[in-house]
Amino acid sequence: MEGNRDLLDVEVVYSDDNIVTLEGLEHVRRRPGMYIGKLGDGSHSDDGIYVLLKEVIDNSIDEFRMGHGKTIDILLENGNVSVRDYGRGIPLDSMVRAVSIMNTGGKFDSKAFKKSVGLNGVGTKAVNALSTNFTVESFREGKGRKAIFRQGVLISEEEIPNPKKTTGTYTLFEPDPEMFPNYQYNEEFVETMLRNYSYLNTGLTINFNGKKILSKNGLTDLLNENMTSEALYPIIHLKGDDIEIAITHINHDREEYYSFVNGQHTTQGGTHQSAFRESIGRTIKDFYGKNMDLADIRGGVVAAIAIGVEEPVFESQTKTKLGSSNISKDGITVNKFVNDFIKRELDNYLHRNPDTAEILNQKILEAEKERKAIAGITKQARERAKKVSLHNKKLRDCRIHYNDTPTKDEAKNKMIEESSIFITEGDSASGSITKSRDVNTQAVFSLRGKPLNSFGMTKKVVYENEEFNLLQAALNIEDGIEGLRYNKVIVATDADVDGMHIRLLLITFFLQFFPDLIKKGHVYILQTPLFRVRNKKESRYCYSEEERIDAINSLGPNPEITRFKGLGEISPDEFKHFIGKDIRLEQVKLRKEDAVQDLLSFYMGKNTSERQLFIIDNLVVEEDR
């Protein structure tokens, strides 16, 4: 406290010299988070380099939506990104201002751009400011102009004489490594983004690094591409003025929604998604005329909604959550617009398609039966989870969660982004990781023995099995992954047969009851070294036989070689090398072609003889190599 008094006693001079005016786009570089959210290096799909790409593409999409240009060419090469559309092109005399002066753009005029995403005149300017190289070319009315920028500063501007190119805009940019250190684009993330654009814009062709991306069936294609379980009934696809929806159910109890506004993927939902979710439940309940629980109706729903809104208001610059209350200047609210459409069109569809209505009714009845079976034990299980001293026995939490009070503090947000929990087997492995971890962001959950094989079981087992119940409580995922306390859930088991089995049992548990953990990219496998090779001067840790051989050749004759059989054999001092900044993680991924139920049935089901033959056949293949 004495030190704090000393700080307060220091006189701070506040004068004209403290008043700073940031010229041009300097403010974007000084406070990039205000414009693109986080920075990042490209390892996450919401990192800043993808926002830069999205902001440029949004302009081209707006041209298509206004009826100009049916093709967008995108090339990603050596960290450089180019986007070429065949729309109207930026007005030539205003081109430089449109990409370099804040709050300048054609989208303030709703006559030129109706129901556009980019209404604030910021997007392309932010890309310009945060790029080492930014080139823009515009072609229209037989004329062309080119401008080159460095970090938002104009370097050159010139007319392109006698351009032979088709009308439209060409943008080339290279993210600034000062802002995005060691960045690298993940083409899989980019392709997912582009596919979402195609679902929302049927008739648009996107050429990406030689691959053609287009959609003929809109949101139906989106659901078919993203579902990893078979739909219980044909997808209901309904379209109206400024609204399109697609709905089906799978054999699960979770809800999965995809929502869009003016072609923008609102990953955090908003007023339109909330209205959509509510309207689905109410409309189906009214259709059957029964006292159904809304949770039973919506359990297993997979649905998408896309709406068009004049001058939408988003809750952040990155436009991931809609905050608008009105859908048009006539004062029609988003809630009423969505509800009226769902109530009318979905009800009509169910009346016209009795087979679908019957399948849906059976799904709801089964969900009700399971919910009632769980109800009797849920309260007791929750109380049991609370009474068990998680912090002393099963869970050794990290400091970021000791105080869960929400804050906008950038340092804490960064820690939450970096937060992880290691799921370990046994006390020895748990102890090694606990002593080696970063207590600020890394938590440890210790399993006792092998988890139960949960394949084919109902969610009742999550509450009846103490290990699962406590793990669920530690992750805070009982009501969905929105409450997930750690960004990374890391399975840390030995690299032997037993460790692999435990890993498989945990993944089975997540796929059965919390597949979104895997689908949203939160589950990882910790890679730990198999060998340590050292001499008197140096130690090398090897994760494969090839690395072991390389280490032996590099360290000279007769190095000491240690084979690690389990995590508990690695000392805490050594473990720091494996879970620090050089941590090796393998993300568990779930793709459309991964038929989850078929996979689990084969590998975790009761087809013992069939699986045994598969193992024998594959062992023979390995021996032949």
N, C-alpha and C positions, 0 to 999 in steps of 0.2 A: 504493500500500500504506500510505503514511503516513496518508492520509485515513481508510483503514479502521481503523487503530489508534486514531485520534482518536474514531471512532464507538464503538469497543469500550470506550474509557476513560470514556465518558459513563455515569454511573450512572443506571440505569433504576429508578424506584420502582415496586414491585409491591405494592399494598396492597388493602384492602377496596374502595377506590374503583374499582379496575379490574374488579371482579366486577359484570357487567351482566346483568340479567334482562330479556329482551324480552317485553313484554306482548302478549297476544292474538296477532294475526297479523303483528306487527312483524317477526318473524324471516323471514317469507316475503318481505317487501319489502326487507329488508336483504340476503338471500341468495337471490334468485329462481332462480338457476341450479340450486340444489339441488332445486327442485321442478318447474320446467318446462324445464330445459335452457337453451338460449340465449334471449335476448330478441328482437332483430331488429325489422324494420319491416314484415314481411309480404311481402318480396320473395322469400323462400325458403319452401318448403312445410313446413319443420320449424321455422319461427320461432315464438316464444312465443305470439303471438296465436292461432295455430291449435291449439296445445296447450290453451289456455284453452277454446276451443270444444269440443275433443275431450273434455275432462274433464267438461263439462256434458252432452254428448251421451251419454257412456258411461253415466251414471246412467239416462238414458232407455232406452238399449239394454238395460241390465240388467233393467229392468222388463219389456220385451218378451220377453226370454229367459226370464223367470220366468212368462210367460204372461199379462201384464197390459198391455193397450194395443197396438194394431196400427198406430198412426199417430203420427208425430212431425212437428210443424210448426216450421220454422226460418226466421226472417226476419233478413236482414242489410241494414241500412240506415243510412247516414251514420255508420259506425263502431260502431253499436249492434247487439248480437246478442240475439235472443230465441229460446228453445227451449221448446216446450210439448209435454209428453207426456200420455198418457191412462192412465197406470199407477195405482198405488195411492195416490200422493201421499205426501209425507213426513209421519210422525206429527206432528200439530200442536204438541203440547207440547214436542217435541224439535226442531222445525224450525230455530230460531235456532241452537241448539247444533250441529246437523248441518252448518250451512254456515259456522260461525265459530270452532269450537273444534277444534284439531288432535286427531287420533286419536279422533275421535268419528264414528260412523256405523253403519248397520245391517249393513254388509258384513263386520263381524267375526263376525257370527252366520251361519254357513254354512247354517243352516236357512232363513233368510230370503232369502239370496242365494247359490245354489250356482253354482260355476264362473263367478264374476264377475271383471271386470278390476280394479275399484277396491277393493282389500282393505285399503288402508292408511289410510283416513280422511283423506286429504290433498287430493284433487283439487279439489272445489268450494271448499274453504277457500282454496286458492291463487288461484282465479279471483276470489273475493271480495276478497282482500287486494290484488290487482294491478289492480283496477278502480276508476275514479272513482265509478261508480254501479253498484250491484249490488242488484237487487230479486228476491225470491223469493216465490212464492205457492204454497200447497198446498191442494188440495181433496180432502176425503175424508169419507165418512159424512155428507154433507149439511152439512158445515161448511167454513170456509175461514180461512186466516190469511196475512197479508202482512208482510214485513219489508224495510226499506230500509237499505243500508249505504253508507258512503263510505270507500274505501281500507281495508276490513275492519272499520270501526268502525260499530256499530249506531246508526242515526239514529232510526228509529221502528219500532214493531211494533204491529200491530192485527189484530183479528179482522175477517173479511169477513162481514157479516151476511147471512143468507139467500142464500148463493151459488147461482146457477143453473147454474154451470159444471159440466161433467163432471169426475169425479175425475181427479187427476193433478197434475203440477207445472209451474209456469211460472217460467222464469228469464230475467231480462234483465240484461245487463252491458255496460259500456263500458270497454275496456282503458284503463288510466291512461297518458296521453301522457308523464308523467314517466318511466315505465318503458319505454314503447315510443314514442320520439320519431318523429313523422311517419309513424306506422303507417297501413297501408291493406290491407284484406283483398282478396285476389285470389280472385274467385269461382270461377275455374277450379280452384285448389287445394282450395277448400272442396267443390266438386262431386265432385272425385276422392275425397276423404275419405268423402263421403256415399255414393258408389257402392260403395266398399269395404264400408261398413256393410250396404248392401242385398244384396250378394253373399253375405254371411255370415248374413243373416237373412231368408230367403225368407218371404214373407207380410207383411213390414214395408213400409209405405209412408212415405216421407219427402217432405214438401212443403217445397221450398226456393225461396223467392222466386218462388212461382207455378209452379214446375216440379216435376212428380211423378217421384220416383226410386224404382224398385222392381225386384226381380229375381225371375224365375220359375225360373231354372235354376242358381242359386247359382254355384259356382266355374266352371262351364262358361261362363256369361255373362262372368265376370271375364277368362278367357283370351281369349275371342272379342273382347272390347272392347279388350284390351291388345296383342294380336298385330298386328304390322305386316307380317307375312309369312304366307302361307297355310299352314295346318296340312297335314302330309304324310298324316295319317290322322285319322279322326274322334276328337274329344277323348274320352279314357277318363275317365269320371266315376264314382267309387265312394264310397259312404257307409256308415258304420257308427255304432255308439254312440260319441259324442264324437269322431268323426273323419270328415272329408270330404276327398277328394283329386280333382284333375283333372290329367291328363297328356296331352301330345302332343309332337311334334317338328316343327321347321321346318327348312328347308334352310340351316343355319348350323352353326357350331362352338361357339357360346357357350352357356352355361346361364343360364336365367332362372327365378327362383323367387319366389313370393309366399307368405308364411306368416302365419298368424293364430293367436292364442290367445284363447279366450273372446270372439271378435269384435274383438280388438285386432290391428291390423296391425303385426306385428313386423318392421319394415323392416330391422333388423340381424340378423334370423334368430334363432339360438339352438339349444338342444338338439333341438327338434322338427324344425327345418329341416335340421340336420346329419344327423339320423337318417333323414329323408325322402330326402335326396340319396343317402346311402349305400345305403339299402334299394332304391331304384330301380335303381341299378347292379348290385347283387348279385342281385336277383330276376331281372332280364332276362338276366344272364349265365348264371344257373343254368337258366333256361328253355331257352335254346338249347344248353346243354351244351357250349359251345365256350370256348376260351381267349381270350376277348375282352378288350380293354383297356377299363377303366371309363371312360376319357376319351372313347373312341369311342362308347360306349353313351350317355353323358350329353351329348355334343356336340349342340347344337340342341334340347335338351329345354326345354320351357316348361311349368311345373307350378305347382300351388298346393296348399297343405295348410292345413286348419283343424282344430284340436283343442280339446277342452274339458278344462280341468285344475282340480282343486280346489285352492284357495289357491296360485296360481302365484307363483313368485318371479322377478321381473324384475331385470336387472342395472342398471337406472336407474329413476328416478322416472317418466320419460316412457314407460316400458314398451315400448321398441323392440327388446329382446332378451331372450328367455326364458332363465332360468338354472336353472329347476326340474329336478330329477332324477327326481321322482316324479309320476305322473299322477293318483294317487288315494291316499287314506289307507291303502289295502291294500298299498301299497309297490310297485306296478307302475311300473317306470321308463318314462320317455318313450321312450327308445331301444327297449325291448322292445315297448312298446305299438304304436309306429309300425311297427317292423320286422315284427312278427307280422301286422299288418293288410296291409301291402304284399305280403309274401311270399305270403299266402293269396289275397287278392283280385286282385292284379295278375296273378299266375300263372294263376289261374282264367280271368281275362278273356282273356289271350293264347291259352289253349287253346281257348276258345269262339269266338274271332274270328281264324281263320287268315289272313284277308286283311290285317288290321292287323299281325299278327305278321310276315308276309312283307315288307310295306312297311318296317317297323322294321328288319328284318334287312338289307335292301338299304341303308338309311341308314347302318347301322353299318359295313357293308362298305366303303361309299364313304368314310366318315370314316377308316377304317383305311388305305385306299389313299392318301388325301391326307396323313395323318400320316407315313406311311413316306416319301412323296416329299419332305416337308419335313425329315425327321429328318437327312438327310445334310448339309443346309446350315445347319440351325438353330444347331448348336454353333459353326460358323465365323462365322456372322452375329453371334452374341452376343459372341464374342471380338473381332470387328471393331468392334462398337459400343463395347466397353470400351477398345480401343486408341486409337480416335479421341478426340482431346482435346476433348470436348464443351464444357468450360468455356471453351476458348479459341477454338474455331472455330464450331460450330453453336449451342451453347447458352450463353447468359449467364444463369446461375441467379440466384435471389434468396436473400437471407440466411437466410430461414426454413428453407431446405433445406441450408444448409451443414453443419448438425448435425441429423441425422434422428433423434436419440434421442427416444423418446416422452416426453411430459411432460403433466401435468395443469394446467400453468400456464395461467390464463385468457387472459393476454395472447398467448401463443403460439398457443393454440387459435383465438383471434380472427384472428391473422395467417394461419393455415392456411385459415380460412374465407374470408379476403379474397385469398388467393393466386391468381395468374393467370399465364398464359404467353401471350405474343403470338407468333403464327406470321406472320413477315413475308417479303416477297419482296425479294431483293437487299440489297446492303450499305448503300446510302444510307438506305433506310427503316429497316433494322435499326439503323443508327448513330443516327438521330434518336430512335428510341424508347429505345434503350439509354441515351442521355445524358439523357433526360427522365424516365425511369421512377422509381418508388419501389423502390430496390434491396432493401428489406426483403421486399416481397411480390410484385413483378412481375419475371418472367423473360422472356427473348426467345430465340426459336429462328428462325434465318435459313435460308430455303430458297435453293437455288441453281437458278434458272430455274423453269420450269413442272414441277410434279409429273407423274408418269405417270397416264394415264387407267386406273384399276384396275378398271373395270367388267368383270365377267365373268371376272376372273382368280381363281385360288385364292390361299390365304394364303401360298403359296410366294413370291409376288412381294414380300411384306412384308419378307422376309429377303434377297431377291436385290437389291432396289432400295435403294441406300444411303440416299437421302433418307427413305424410309419406315422403314427399319430404325433409323436414328438418331432419327427422330421418335418412334417406338414406345418406344425406350429412354429418351428424355428424359421422356416422359409416364409411363413405367413401367406400361404397360398390356398387356404381352405375355401375362400370365396372367389378364387381366380388369381391370375398372376399380376393383376394390377397392384396388389399389395406386396409383391415380392421384395424382400428386404436386401437382396444382394444381386448385383448385376450378373455375376458369374457364379454358377453352381458347379463346383469342380469335384469330380469323382477321383479320389486319390487312393488307389489300391495297389497292392503288390503286383509285379509283372509275372506272377506265376499262375498256375491253373486255378487255384482258389481265388486269387485276386481278380482274375478275368471273370470268374463265375459271379463274384459279388458285383462286379461292374455291370454284368449283363442283367442281374436281378434288379439293380437300381434303375437301369435304363428301361426295363420292362415296367417297373412301377410308375415311372414318369410317363411312359407312352400310354399306359392303361388309364391313368387318372389325371395327369397334368401334361398332356401332349404339347400344350402351348409353350411350356418351358423349353422344349426342344425346338418347336416350330419357330419360336421367336429368337432362337440362337443364344439361350442362356446356359446351356449345359455343355461342359467341357470335360475332357479326360486329361489328367495330369501326366505328363511324360517325365519319368525319372530315369536316371542313368542305370544301365545294366552293369557297367564296369568302371573302375577307377584304375588308371594307369599312371604311375608316378616314378620319378627318380628323386635324387636328393634336392633338385632345384625346382621341379615343376610337377604339378598334378593335372591330369586331364580326365574329364568325365565323359564317358562314351555311352551313347544311346543305342548303338547297334554294333554288330560284329565288324562291319566295315570301319566304323569310327575307332574301334578297338585296335584293329590292324594298323590303321594310319597312325594312331598314337604310339604304338610299339615301334614303328619304323622311324617316327620323329624323335622319340626320346632316347634312342640308342639301345645298346645291349643290356639285357637282363633287368628291365624295369619291373617294379612290383605291380602285380595285377590282382585286383580285388573284384570278385563277382558279388554284386549286391543281390541277395535273395529276397529281401523285404525292405520296406520303408523304415522299419524299426531299427535296421542295422546301420542306417546312415545317421551320423552324428548331427546334432543341431547346427554346429558350425558349418558342416558341409551342406546341410539342407538349405541354408540361406542362399546358396548359389542357384538352387533349383526352383525356388518360389519367389525370387526377387525380380529384378528388371529383365533378366534373361529367361524367365519362366517359359517352358515349352508346353503349350496347350493344344489339344486336338479337339476342335468343335464337333459336337454330335449334331448331325444335320438330318433333316427330314425332307425328302423330295416327293413329288407327285408319284413317281414310279415306285416308291417304297410303300407297298400295300401293307399297312401296319398290321392288320389283323392276320393276314397270311403269314407275314414274317414271324410274328409272335407265336402263331399256332404251330409253325414248323419248328422253331428253335426252343420254345418254352412250353409247348403242349405235351400231350401224352402219347405222341407218335414215336415212342422210344426206338422201336426197331427201324423205322424209316430214317430217323436221325442218325442212328448208329451206322447204317449203311452209307449215308452221306459222308460221315466222318472218315470211315474206312476208305472210301473212294478218293477222298481228297488227300488222305495220307499217302496213298499210292502215287498220286500225281506229284506230291512233294518229293517223294523218294526218286521219282524218274527224272527230276530236274538236275 
